[in-house]
């Protein structure tokens, strides 16, 4: 594996770890509501968070208080994700919406 491939792999691993930590905080904060969300919707949320992680500066991402996301915020994320998947919004606009939602949680 050359340095470039290693760098890409490390970046991907860091993104996955950050997203998983965010998902854990969300799961903890919304409790039983998380269990009501389908696995497919869990994947939608994970994908959106991963895209937001890529878009945001690390300091911005670290300021996000994922435990402040309420079920209504998760519904907004899912609406964005479903609209994106059906072609009702482009990826850039969708991720912009997600980033704005996450910035509202700043400590």
N, C-alpha and C positions, 0 to 999 in steps of 0.2 A: 504494500500500500504506500503510495507516494504521499508527500506532505499535503498536497492539495486535497486528496481523497480523505486523508486523516482529519484535516481541518473541517471539511464538509460533514464528516461523520460526527465529530465532536460537537459541531454546531447543532446538528439534528438531535443528538442526545441531550444537549442542554435545553433545546426547545421542548422536547418530549418531557423532560423532568420538570420544567417550569409549568407546563400545561397540567401535568398530573398533580403537582402540588396545588395549583389553582383549583382543579376539579375537587380535590380532597377538601379544601376549605369550603367550597360551594356545597358539597355533599353534607358536610358537618353543619353548616349554617341553615340549610333549608330542610334538613331532617327527612321526614316521611315523604315530603313532596318529591324528593329525588327518586324514590322508589316508584313513584307513579309515572315517571318519564320513561319512555321506551328506550331500549338499547340503541335503536337507530337515532333517536334524538340525543342521546348521550354522545354519539359519534359526531352529530352536527355541532354540538356545543364544543367538543374537543377540537374539531377542525377550525371553527371560528376563533377559538382562543389561540390556537397555533398560528393562524394568520395574523391575529392581533399582536402576538408576541414578536413576530417578524417585523411588523410595521412600527412598533413602539420602540423608543429608546429604552434601554434596560432600566434606567432610573425611573422612567414613567411606569413601566411594568411593575417594578418593585413597590411603587407607591399605591398600587391598586389594592384595595381592601376587599377581596373576593367574598369575605364573610358578610359584607354589606349588601350583596346581591340578594334581593328578595325573589320569591316565586314570580312576581310580575316582571322582574328584570330577566329572569330565565325565559319567560314567555316571549319577551321582546327579542332575545337572542334567537330563539327558535323561529320566530316570525321572519327575522332577517335571513336565517339559514334556509328556511323553506322557500322564501322568495328568491333567494340566490339560486337554489337548485332548480327552480322552475323557470329561470331566466327572466324574472321580473325586475331584477336589479343586477348591475354588473358587480364583479368581485371587489373592485376598488371602492365603490360606494358602500357596499355591504360591510367591508372591513372598517371603513371610516365610521359607519354607524356603531359598530361593535367597540371601536376604540373610544368613541365619545361616551358610550354607556359605561365603559370601564373607568374612564377618567372621572366620572361622577362619584366614584367610590373612594377617591383619594382621601387619605387620612388628613 
